[in-house]
Amino acid sequence: MADPEQEPGSVLHIHSVLVRRIRGGEYPDGAKLPTEKELAEEFGCRADTAARALRLLQWDGLARKVLRKGYFSTGPRA
């Protein structure tokens, strides 16, 4: 069975890429994350798929949503 994190354009794939970027320092604490539209273009998926990946980051505590501003990194967890 294929690993869902490796399926290009899937929610889990986008989420795992963003987690690696946050933990790797590409998006330090307070950095604005790409928009749903930008992620959809980058990963070749629908905007709602990208939105779900961002919500997963928020659920994991790696991002916070600011109304009308977008998602921001909360930095890597220790």
PDB file of N, CA, C and O in Angstrom:
ATOM      1  N   MET A   1       0.839  -1.182   0.000  1.00  0.00           N
ATOM      2  CA  MET A   1       0.000   0.000   0.000  1.00  0.00           C
ATOM      3  C   MET A   1       0.883   1.244   0.000  1.00  0.00           C
ATOM      4  O   MET A   1       1.880   1.292   0.720  1.00  0.00           O
ATOM      5  N   ALA A   2       0.535   2.230  -0.785  1.00  0.00           N
ATOM      6  CA  ALA A   2       1.325   3.452  -0.914  1.00  0.00           C
ATOM      7  C   ALA A   2       1.209   4.308   0.342  1.00  0.00           C
ATOM      8  O   ALA A   2       0.177   4.318   1.014  1.00  0.00           O
ATOM      9  N   ASP A   3       2.287   5.024   0.641  1.00  0.00           N
ATOM     10  CA  ASP A   3       2.317   5.931   1.789  1.00  0.00           C
ATOM     11  C   ASP A   3       1.591   7.222   1.400  1.00  0.00           C
ATOM     12  O   ASP A   3       2.011   7.894   0.458  1.00  0.00           O
ATOM     13  N   PRO A   4       0.497   7.589   2.112  1.00  0.00           N
ATOM     14  CA  PRO A   4      -0.258   8.789   1.760  1.00  0.00           C
ATOM     15  C   PRO A   4       0.569  10.070   1.827  1.00  0.00           C
ATOM     16  O   PRO A   4       0.265  11.039   1.132  1.00  0.00           O
ATOM     17  N   GLU A   5       1.618  10.081   2.662  1.00  0.00           N
ATOM     18  CA  GLU A   5       2.461  11.264   2.755  1.00  0.00           C
ATOM     19  C   GLU A   5       3.291  11.466   1.501  1.00  0.00           C
ATOM     20  O   GLU A   5       3.783  12.567   1.251  1.00  0.00           O
ATOM     21  N   GLN A   6       3.450  10.415   0.714  1.00  0.00           N
ATOM     22  CA  GLN A   6       4.253  10.506  -0.498  1.00  0.00           C
ATOM     23  C   GLN A   6       3.414  10.750  -1.747  1.00  0.00           C
ATOM     24  O   GLN A   6       3.965  10.989  -2.821  1.00  0.00           O
ATOM     25  N   GLU A   7       2.096  10.694  -1.623  1.00  0.00           N
ATOM     26  CA  GLU A   7       1.225  10.913  -2.777  1.00  0.00           C
ATOM     27  C   GLU A   7       1.187  12.412  -3.090  1.00  0.00           C
ATOM     28  O   GLU A   7       0.600  13.186  -2.334  1.00  0.00           O
ATOM     29  N   PRO A   8       1.811  12.825  -4.201  1.00  0.00           N
ATOM     30  CA  PRO A   8       1.877  14.254  -4.528  1.00  0.00           C
ATOM     31  C   PRO A   8       0.493  14.904  -4.552  1.00  0.00           C
ATOM     32  O   PRO A   8      -0.458  14.362  -5.116  1.00  0.00           O
ATOM     33  N   GLY A   9       0.407  16.057  -3.938  1.00  0.00           N
ATOM     34  CA  GLY A   9      -0.845  16.798  -3.943  1.00  0.00           C
ATOM     35  C   GLY A   9      -1.851  16.369  -2.901  1.00  0.00           C
ATOM     36  O   GLY A   9      -2.939  16.940  -2.827  1.00  0.00           O
ATOM     37  N   SER A  10      -1.513  15.365  -2.084  1.00  0.00           N
ATOM     38  CA  SER A  10      -2.453  14.933  -1.050  1.00  0.00           C
ATOM     39  C   SER A  10      -2.313  15.835   0.174  1.00  0.00           C
ATOM     40  O   SER A  10      -1.294  16.500   0.359  1.00  0.00           O
ATOM     41  N   VAL A  11      -3.343  15.845   0.995  1.00  0.00           N
ATOM     42  CA  VAL A  11      -3.325  16.641   2.227  1.00  0.00           C
ATOM     43  C   VAL A  11      -2.124  16.253   3.083  1.00  0.00           C
ATOM     44  O   VAL A  11      -1.402  17.123   3.570  1.00  0.00           O
ATOM     45  N   LEU A  12      -1.910  14.970   3.266  1.00  0.00           N
ATOM     46  CA  LEU A  12      -0.817  14.505   4.121  1.00  0.00           C
ATOM     47  C   LEU A  12       0.549  14.834   3.537  1.00  0.00           C
ATOM     48  O   LEU A  12       1.487  15.114   4.283  1.00  0.00           O
ATOM     49  N   HIS A  13       0.674  14.804   2.228  1.00  0.00           N
ATOM     50  CA  HIS A  13       1.944  15.158   1.592  1.00  0.00           C
ATOM     51  C   HIS A  13       2.247  16.638   1.808  1.00  0.00           C
ATOM     52  O   HIS A  13       3.356  16.991   2.209  1.00  0.00           O
ATOM     53  N   ILE A  14       1.280  17.495   1.548  1.00  0.00           N
ATOM     54  CA  ILE A  14       1.472  18.939   1.734  1.00  0.00           C
ATOM     55  C   ILE A  14       1.792  19.227   3.192  1.00  0.00           C
ATOM     56  O   ILE A  14       2.702  19.999   3.493  1.00  0.00           O
ATOM     57  N   HIS A  15       1.043  18.606   4.094  1.00  0.00           N
ATOM     58  CA  HIS A  15       1.266  18.779   5.528  1.00  0.00           C
ATOM     59  C   HIS A  15       2.691  18.380   5.896  1.00  0.00           C
ATOM     60  O   HIS A  15       3.373  19.122   6.602  1.00  0.00           O
ATOM     61  N   SER A  16       3.147  17.233   5.434  1.00  0.00           N
ATOM     62  CA  SER A  16       4.478  16.759   5.812  1.00  0.00           C
ATOM     63  C   SER A  16       5.572  17.669   5.261  1.00  0.00           C
ATOM     64  O   SER A  16       6.580  17.891   5.931  1.00  0.00           O
ATOM     65  N   VAL A  17       5.390  18.193   4.060  1.00  0.00           N
ATOM     66  CA  VAL A  17       6.362  19.128   3.489  1.00  0.00           C
ATOM     67  C   VAL A  17       6.421  20.398   4.339  1.00  0.00           C
ATOM     68  O   VAL A  17       7.505  20.890   4.652  1.00  0.00           O
ATOM     69  N   LEU A  18       5.255  20.926   4.710  1.00  0.00           N
ATOM     70  CA  LEU A  18       5.220  22.142   5.523  1.00  0.00           C
ATOM     71  C   LEU A  18       5.820  21.903   6.906  1.00  0.00           C
ATOM     72  O   LEU A  18       6.516  22.771   7.433  1.00  0.00           O
ATOM     73  N   VAL A  19       5.560  20.743   7.498  1.00  0.00           N
ATOM     74  CA  VAL A  19       6.161  20.420   8.791  1.00  0.00           C
ATOM     75  C   VAL A  19       7.685  20.427   8.674  1.00  0.00           C
ATOM     76  O   VAL A  19       8.371  20.998   9.522  1.00  0.00           O
ATOM     77  N   ARG A  20       8.214  19.796   7.631  1.00  0.00           N
ATOM     78  CA  ARG A  20       9.674  19.772   7.435  1.00  0.00           C
ATOM     79  C   ARG A  20      10.215  21.184   7.257  1.00  0.00           C
ATOM     80  O   ARG A  20      11.282  21.508   7.777  1.00  0.00           O
ATOM     81  N   ARG A  21       9.491  22.025   6.529  1.00  0.00           N
ATOM     82  CA  ARG A  21       9.943  23.404   6.316  1.00  0.00           C
ATOM     83  C   ARG A  21       9.931  24.202   7.618  1.00  0.00           C
ATOM     84  O   ARG A  21      10.844  24.987   7.871  1.00  0.00           O
ATOM     85  N   ILE A  22       8.915  24.009   8.433  1.00  0.00           N
ATOM     86  CA  ILE A  22       8.845  24.718   9.709  1.00  0.00           C
ATOM     87  C   ILE A  22       9.952  24.228  10.636  1.00  0.00           C
ATOM     88  O   ILE A  22      10.679  25.033  11.219  1.00  0.00           O
ATOM     89  N   ARG A  23      10.078  22.929  10.771  1.00  0.00           N
ATOM     90  CA  ARG A  23      11.101  22.363  11.668  1.00  0.00           C
ATOM     91  C   ARG A  23      12.511  22.635  11.156  1.00  0.00           C
ATOM     92  O   ARG A  23      13.458  22.692  11.941  1.00  0.00           O
ATOM     93  N   GLY A  24      12.653  22.803   9.842  1.00  0.00           N
ATOM     94  CA  GLY A  24      13.958  23.098   9.257  1.00  0.00           C
ATOM     95  C   GLY A  24      14.324  24.569   9.307  1.00  0.00           C
ATOM     96  O   GLY A  24      15.429  24.946   8.917  1.00  0.00           O
ATOM     97  N   GLY A  25      13.408  25.406   9.784  1.00  0.00           N
ATOM     98  CA  GLY A  25      13.705  26.823   9.931  1.00  0.00           C
ATOM     99  C   GLY A  25      13.339  27.701   8.759  1.00  0.00           C
ATOM    100  O   GLY A  25      13.553  28.913   8.804  1.00  0.00           O
ATOM    101  N   GLU A  26      12.787  27.111   7.702  1.00  0.00           N
ATOM    102  CA  GLU A  26      12.379  27.920   6.547  1.00  0.00           C
ATOM    103  C   GLU A  26      11.250  28.883   6.928  1.00  0.00           C
ATOM    104  O   GLU A  26      11.163  29.989   6.395  1.00  0.00           O
ATOM    105  N   TYR A  27      10.395  28.456   7.845  1.00  0.00           N
ATOM    106  CA  TYR A  27       9.311  29.290   8.362  1.00  0.00           C
ATOM    107  C   TYR A  27       9.478  29.396   9.876  1.00  0.00           C
ATOM    108  O   TYR A  27       8.857  28.639  10.621  1.00  0.00           O
ATOM    109  N   PRO A  28      10.316  30.334  10.338  1.00  0.00           N
ATOM    110  CA  PRO A  28      10.510  30.474  11.785  1.00  0.00           C
ATOM    111  C   PRO A  28       9.251  31.013  12.450  1.00  0.00           C
ATOM    112  O   PRO A  28       8.291  31.393  11.779  1.00  0.00           O
ATOM    113  N   ASP A  29       9.270  31.039  13.761  1.00  0.00           N
ATOM    114  CA  ASP A  29       8.138  31.533  14.535  1.00  0.00           C
ATOM    115  C   ASP A  29       7.707  32.915  14.034  1.00  0.00           C
ATOM    116  O   ASP A  29       8.516  33.839  13.959  1.00  0.00           O
ATOM    117  N   GLY A  30       6.431  33.038  13.694  1.00  0.00           N
ATOM    118  CA  GLY A  30       5.870  34.303  13.236  1.00  0.00           C
ATOM    119  C   GLY A  30       5.891  34.510  11.736  1.00  0.00           C
ATOM    120  O   GLY A  30       5.308  35.476  11.244  1.00  0.00           O
ATOM    121  N   ALA A  31       6.552  33.624  10.989  1.00  0.00           N
ATOM    122  CA  ALA A  31       6.623  33.765   9.537  1.00  0.00           C
ATOM    123  C   ALA A  31       5.274  33.431   8.903  1.00  0.00           C
ATOM    124  O   ALA A  31       4.595  32.491   9.317  1.00  0.00           O
ATOM    125  N   LYS A  32       4.902  34.207   7.905  1.00  0.00           N
ATOM    126  CA  LYS A  32       3.660  33.945   7.182  1.00  0.00           C
ATOM    127  C   LYS A  32       3.852  32.723   6.297  1.00  0.00           C
ATOM    128  O   LYS A  32       4.836  32.613   5.565  1.00  0.00           O
ATOM    129  N   LEU A  33       2.903  31.818   6.377  1.00  0.00           N
ATOM    130  CA  LEU A  33       2.936  30.619   5.537  1.00  0.00           C
ATOM    131  C   LEU A  33       2.299  30.936   4.189  1.00  0.00           C
ATOM    132  O   LEU A  33       1.538  31.897   4.074  1.00  0.00           O
ATOM    133  N   PRO A  34       2.600  30.137   3.169  1.00  0.00           N
ATOM    134  CA  PRO A  34       1.967  30.361   1.870  1.00  0.00           C
ATOM    135  C   PRO A  34       0.443  30.268   1.969  1.00  0.00           C
ATOM    136  O   PRO A  34      -0.099  29.567   2.823  1.00  0.00           O
ATOM    137  N   THR A  35      -0.223  30.983   1.087  1.00  0.00           N
ATOM    138  CA  THR A  35      -1.684  30.944   1.053  1.00  0.00           C
ATOM    139  C   THR A  35      -2.160  29.620   0.471  1.00  0.00           C
ATOM    140  O   THR A  35      -1.383  28.858  -0.103  1.00  0.00           O
ATOM    141  N   GLU A  36      -3.445  29.368   0.632  1.00  0.00           N
ATOM    142  CA  GLU A  36      -4.037  28.161   0.055  1.00  0.00           C
ATOM    143  C   GLU A  36      -3.826  28.142  -1.448  1.00  0.00           C
ATOM    144  O   GLU A  36      -3.506  27.102  -2.023  1.00  0.00           O
ATOM    145  N   LYS A  37      -4.006  29.291  -2.084  1.00  0.00           N
ATOM    146  CA  LYS A  37      -3.832  29.381  -3.541  1.00  0.00           C
ATOM    147  C   LYS A  37      -2.384  29.097  -3.938  1.00  0.00           C
ATOM    148  O   LYS A  37      -2.131  28.377  -4.905  1.00  0.00           O
ATOM    149  N   GLU A  38      -1.438  29.661  -3.194  1.00  0.00           N
ATOM    150  CA  GLU A  38      -0.022  29.421  -3.493  1.00  0.00           C
ATOM    151  C   GLU A  38       0.339  27.950  -3.321  1.00  0.00           C
ATOM    152  O   GLU A  38       1.061  27.382  -4.141  1.00  0.00           O
ATOM    153  N   LEU A  39      -0.163  27.338  -2.257  1.00  0.00           N
ATOM    154  CA  LEU A  39       0.105  25.916  -2.046  1.00  0.00           C
ATOM    155  C   LEU A  39      -0.539  25.064  -3.132  1.00  0.00           C
ATOM    156  O   LEU A  39       0.057  24.093  -3.600  1.00  0.00           O
ATOM    157  N   ALA A  40      -1.750  25.425  -3.532  1.00  0.00           N
ATOM    158  CA  ALA A  40      -2.435  24.674  -4.592  1.00  0.00           C
ATOM    159  C   ALA A  40      -1.635  24.729  -5.892  1.00  0.00           C
ATOM    160  O   ALA A  40      -1.528  23.730  -6.603  1.00  0.00           O
ATOM    161  N   GLU A  41      -1.081  25.889  -6.197  1.00  0.00           N
ATOM    162  CA  GLU A  41      -0.263  26.019  -7.407  1.00  0.00           C
ATOM    163  C   GLU A  41       1.023  25.213  -7.284  1.00  0.00           C
ATOM    164  O   GLU A  41       1.422  24.525  -8.223  1.00  0.00           O
ATOM    165  N   GLU A  42       1.670  25.297  -6.125  1.00  0.00           N
ATOM    166  CA  GLU A  42       2.927  24.582  -5.923  1.00  0.00           C
ATOM    167  C   GLU A  42       2.757  23.067  -5.993  1.00  0.00           C
ATOM    168  O   GLU A  42       3.582  22.370  -6.584  1.00  0.00           O
ATOM    169  N   PHE A  43       1.681  22.561  -5.387  1.00  0.00           N
ATOM    170  CA  PHE A  43       1.506  21.110  -5.282  1.00  0.00           C
ATOM    171  C   PHE A  43       0.543  20.535  -6.325  1.00  0.00           C
ATOM    172  O   PHE A  43       0.326  19.324  -6.368  1.00  0.00           O
ATOM    173  N   GLY A  44      -0.031  21.395  -7.158  1.00  0.00           N
ATOM    174  CA  GLY A  44      -0.923  20.903  -8.207  1.00  0.00           C
ATOM    175  C   GLY A  44      -2.188  20.269  -7.656  1.00  0.00           C
ATOM    176  O   GLY A  44      -2.619  19.210  -8.111  1.00  0.00           O
ATOM    177  N   CYS A  45      -2.775  20.935  -6.668  1.00  0.00           N
ATOM    178  CA  CYS A  45      -3.982  20.406  -6.043  1.00  0.00           C
ATOM    179  C   CYS A  45      -5.033  21.504  -5.974  1.00  0.00           C
ATOM    180  O   CYS A  45      -4.815  22.624  -6.437  1.00  0.00           O
ATOM    181  N   ARG A  46      -6.164  21.168  -5.394  1.00  0.00           N
ATOM    182  CA  ARG A  46      -7.227  22.154  -5.203  1.00  0.00           C
ATOM    183  C   ARG A  46      -6.946  22.978  -3.952  1.00  0.00           C
ATOM    184  O   ARG A  46      -6.251  22.519  -3.045  1.00  0.00           O
ATOM    185  N   ALA A  47      -7.481  24.186  -3.905  1.00  0.00           N
ATOM    186  CA  ALA A  47      -7.273  25.075  -2.756  1.00  0.00           C
ATOM    187  C   ALA A  47      -7.843  24.471  -1.476  1.00  0.00           C
ATOM    188  O   ALA A  47      -7.279  24.672  -0.400  1.00  0.00           O
ATOM    189  N   ASP A  48      -8.947  23.737  -1.572  1.00  0.00           N
ATOM    190  CA  ASP A  48      -9.518  23.151  -0.356  1.00  0.00           C
ATOM    191  C   ASP A  48      -8.616  22.051   0.206  1.00  0.00           C
ATOM    192  O   ASP A  48      -8.615  21.818   1.415  1.00  0.00           O
ATOM    193  N   THR A  49      -7.859  21.382  -0.639  1.00  0.00           N
ATOM    194  CA  THR A  49      -6.892  20.386  -0.173  1.00  0.00           C
ATOM    195  C   THR A  49      -5.776  21.085   0.593  1.00  0.00           C
ATOM    196  O   THR A  49      -5.371  20.631   1.663  1.00  0.00           O
ATOM    197  N   ALA A  50      -5.285  22.183   0.044  1.00  0.00           N
ATOM    198  CA  ALA A  50      -4.246  22.970   0.716  1.00  0.00           C
ATOM    199  C   ALA A  50      -4.768  23.527   2.038  1.00  0.00           C
ATOM    200  O   ALA A  50      -4.036  23.567   3.027  1.00  0.00           O
ATOM    201  N   ALA A  51      -6.018  23.953   2.059  1.00  0.00           N
ATOM    202  CA  ALA A  51      -6.624  24.497   3.282  1.00  0.00           C
ATOM    203  C   ALA A  51      -6.669  23.431   4.374  1.00  0.00           C
ATOM    204  O   ALA A  51      -6.421  23.732   5.542  1.00  0.00           O
ATOM    205  N   ARG A  52      -6.979  22.202   4.009  1.00  0.00           N
ATOM    206  CA  ARG A  52      -7.013  21.118   4.998  1.00  0.00           C
ATOM    207  C   ARG A  52      -5.613  20.868   5.578  1.00  0.00           C
ATOM    208  O   ARG A  52      -5.466  20.603   6.771  1.00  0.00           O
ATOM    209  N   ALA A  53      -4.600  20.955   4.727  1.00  0.00           N
ATOM    210  CA  ALA A  53      -3.227  20.769   5.203  1.00  0.00           C
ATOM    211  C   ALA A  53      -2.846  21.867   6.194  1.00  0.00           C
ATOM    212  O   ALA A  53      -2.193  21.595   7.202  1.00  0.00           O
ATOM    213  N   LEU A  54      -3.248  23.095   5.917  1.00  0.00           N
ATOM    214  CA  LEU A  54      -2.977  24.203   6.836  1.00  0.00           C
ATOM    215  C   LEU A  54      -3.714  24.014   8.160  1.00  0.00           C
ATOM    216  O   LEU A  54      -3.166  24.301   9.225  1.00  0.00           O
ATOM    217  N   ARG A  55      -4.949  23.535   8.095  1.00  0.00           N
ATOM    218  CA  ARG A  55      -5.701  23.285   9.333  1.00  0.00           C
ATOM    219  C   ARG A  55      -5.046  22.182  10.159  1.00  0.00           C
ATOM    220  O   ARG A  55      -5.059  22.238  11.389  1.00  0.00           O
ATOM    221  N   LEU A  56      -4.473  21.178   9.490  1.00  0.00           N
ATOM    222  CA  LEU A  56      -3.746  20.130  10.212  1.00  0.00           C
ATOM    223  C   LEU A  56      -2.533  20.707  10.937  1.00  0.00           C
ATOM    224  O   LEU A  56      -2.235  20.311  12.064  1.00  0.00           O
ATOM    225  N   LEU A  57      -1.834  21.639  10.293  1.00  0.00           N
ATOM    226  CA  LEU A  57      -0.701  22.298  10.940  1.00  0.00           C
ATOM    227  C   LEU A  57      -1.155  23.034  12.192  1.00  0.00           C
ATOM    228  O   LEU A  57      -0.488  23.007  13.226  1.00  0.00           O
ATOM    229  N   GLN A  58      -2.301  23.692  12.077  1.00  0.00           N
ATOM    230  CA  GLN A  58      -2.858  24.414  13.212  1.00  0.00           C
ATOM    231  C   GLN A  58      -3.197  23.430  14.336  1.00  0.00           C
ATOM    232  O   GLN A  58      -2.901  23.686  15.504  1.00  0.00           O
ATOM    233  N   TRP A  59      -3.804  22.331  13.982  1.00  0.00           N
ATOM    234  CA  TRP A  59      -4.162  21.310  14.963  1.00  0.00           C
ATOM    235  C   TRP A  59      -2.923  20.755  15.655  1.00  0.00           C
ATOM    236  O   TRP A  59      -2.953  20.442  16.845  1.00  0.00           O
ATOM    237  N   ASP A  60      -1.815  20.634  14.888  1.00  0.00           N
ATOM    238  CA  ASP A  60      -0.550  20.130  15.435  1.00  0.00           C
ATOM    239  C   ASP A  60       0.161  21.170  16.298  1.00  0.00           C
ATOM    240  O   ASP A  60       1.138  20.850  16.975  1.00  0.00           O
ATOM    241  N   GLY A  61      -0.321  22.406  16.278  1.00  0.00           N
ATOM    242  CA  GLY A  61       0.326  23.457  17.047  1.00  0.00           C
ATOM    243  C   GLY A  61       1.501  24.099  16.343  1.00  0.00           C
ATOM    244  O   GLY A  61       2.290  24.804  16.973  1.00  0.00           O
ATOM    245  N   LEU A  62       1.632  23.868  15.040  1.00  0.00           N
ATOM    246  CA  LEU A  62       2.750  24.427  14.276  1.00  0.00           C
ATOM    247  C   LEU A  62       2.364  25.691  13.506  1.00  0.00           C
ATOM    248  O   LEU A  62       3.220  26.336  12.900  1.00  0.00           O
ATOM    249  N   ALA A  63       1.090  26.040  13.531  1.00  0.00           N
ATOM    250  CA  ALA A  63       0.627  27.237  12.823  1.00  0.00           C
ATOM    251  C   ALA A  63      -0.562  27.831  13.568  1.00  0.00           C
ATOM    252  O   ALA A  63      -1.264  27.152  14.317  1.00  0.00           O
ATOM    253  N   ARG A  64      -0.757  29.108  13.334  1.00  0.00           N
ATOM    254  CA  ARG A  64      -1.950  29.770  13.874  1.00  0.00           C
ATOM    255  C   ARG A  64      -2.569  30.582  12.754  1.00  0.00           C
ATOM    256  O   ARG A  64      -1.872  31.124  11.897  1.00  0.00           O
ATOM    257  N   LYS A  65      -3.883  30.657  12.778  1.00  0.00           N
ATOM    258  CA  LYS A  65      -4.604  31.410  11.761  1.00  0.00           C
ATOM    259  C   LYS A  65      -4.973  32.776  12.334  1.00  0.00           C
ATOM    260  O   LYS A  65      -5.488  32.889  13.446  1.00  0.00           O
ATOM    261  N   VAL A  66      -4.696  33.801  11.544  1.00  0.00           N
ATOM    262  CA  VAL A  66      -5.069  35.164  11.900  1.00  0.00           C
ATOM    263  C   VAL A  66      -6.128  35.596  10.893  1.00  0.00           C
ATOM    264  O   VAL A  66      -5.891  35.597   9.685  1.00  0.00           O
ATOM    265  N   LEU A  67      -7.284  35.959  11.401  1.00  0.00           N
ATOM    266  CA  LEU A  67      -8.405  36.326  10.549  1.00  0.00           C
ATOM    267  C   LEU A  67      -8.001  37.374   9.515  1.00  0.00           C
ATOM    268  O   LEU A  67      -7.431  38.410   9.857  1.00  0.00           O
ATOM    269  N   ARG A  68      -8.298  37.097   8.276  1.00  0.00           N
ATOM    270  CA  ARG A  68      -8.042  37.967   7.123  1.00  0.00           C
ATOM    271  C   ARG A  68      -6.564  38.221   6.831  1.00  0.00           C
ATOM    272  O   ARG A  68      -6.221  39.045   5.983  1.00  0.00           O
ATOM    273  N   LYS A  69      -5.710  37.515   7.531  1.00  0.00           N
ATOM    274  CA  LYS A  69      -4.263  37.668   7.302  1.00  0.00           C
ATOM    275  C   LYS A  69      -3.631  36.378   6.796  1.00  0.00           C
ATOM    276  O   LYS A  69      -2.673  36.416   6.023  1.00  0.00           O
ATOM    277  N   GLY A  70      -4.162  35.236   7.229  1.00  0.00           N
ATOM    278  CA  GLY A  70      -3.620  33.959   6.803  1.00  0.00           C
ATOM    279  C   GLY A  70      -3.060  33.154   7.956  1.00  0.00           C
ATOM    280  O   GLY A  70      -3.373  33.395   9.122  1.00  0.00           O
ATOM    281  N   TYR A  71      -2.226  32.193   7.603  1.00  0.00           N
ATOM    282  CA  TYR A  71      -1.615  31.307   8.586  1.00  0.00           C
ATOM    283  C   TYR A  71      -0.175  31.730   8.828  1.00  0.00           C
ATOM    284  O   TYR A  71       0.530  32.162   7.916  1.00  0.00           O
ATOM    285  N   PHE A  72       0.243  31.594  10.084  1.00  0.00           N
ATOM    286  CA  PHE A  72       1.588  31.953  10.490  1.00  0.00           C
ATOM    287  C   PHE A  72       2.207  30.805  11.266  1.00  0.00           C
ATOM    288  O   PHE A  72       1.528  30.114  12.025  1.00  0.00           O
ATOM    289  N   SER A  73       3.495  30.613  11.069  1.00  0.00           N
ATOM    290  CA  SER A  73       4.221  29.563  11.779  1.00  0.00           C
ATOM    291  C   SER A  73       4.300  29.900  13.256  1.00  0.00           C
ATOM    292  O   SER A  73       4.421  31.063  13.642  1.00  0.00           O
ATOM    293  N   THR A  74       4.229  28.865  14.071  1.00  0.00           N
ATOM    294  CA  THR A  74       4.493  29.039  15.496  1.00  0.00           C
ATOM    295  C   THR A  74       5.864  28.474  15.833  1.00  0.00           C
ATOM    296  O   THR A  74       6.212  28.316  17.003  1.00  0.00           O
ATOM    297  N   GLY A  75       6.632  28.174  14.804  1.00  0.00           N
ATOM    298  CA  GLY A  75       7.995  27.669  14.985  1.00  0.00           C
ATOM    299  C   GLY A  75       8.006  26.199  15.332  1.00  0.00           C
ATOM    300  O   GLY A  75       6.971  25.610  15.645  1.00  0.00           O
ATOM    301  N   PRO A  76       9.201  25.608  15.274  1.00  0.00           N
ATOM    302  CA  PRO A  76       9.310  24.188  15.580  1.00  0.00           C
ATOM    303  C   PRO A  76       9.113  23.921  17.062  1.00  0.00           C
ATOM    304  O   PRO A  76       9.475  24.732  17.914  1.00  0.00           O
ATOM    305  N   ARG A  77       8.536  22.772  17.347  1.00  0.00           N
ATOM    306  CA  ARG A  77       8.367  22.346  18.747  1.00  0.00           C
ATOM    307  C   ARG A  77       9.695  21.818  19.248  1.00  0.00           C
ATOM    308  O   ARG A  77      10.465  21.207  18.507  1.00  0.00           O
ATOM    309  N   ALA A  78       9.938  22.063  20.493  1.00  0.00           N
ATOM    310  CA  ALA A  78      11.199  21.579  21.102  1.00  0.00           C
ATOM    311  C   ALA A  78      11.132  20.084  21.337  1.00  0.00           C
ATOM    312  O   ALA A  78      12.089  19.494  21.838  1.00  0.00           O
TER     313      ALA A  78
END
